[in-house]
């Protein structure tokens, strides 16, 4: 089974991704740094590593969704 892509919740609409966050050894083990802009969907996926950046409080942020009563 394929693991789900990593999800990063962020308060910024513009984010950099180099694929090496949290990897011992740093950027040498990642991919070229790319800048990603979150649009009206509330998220953006990195084309290199599939990491998903989700805008906190945006339409794709299920972590802050209120339960229905």
Secondary structure, DSSP 8 states (H G I E B T S, - for coil): ------EEEES-SEEEE-S-TT-TTGGGGS---EEEE--TTSEEE-TTT--EEEETTSTT-GGG-----
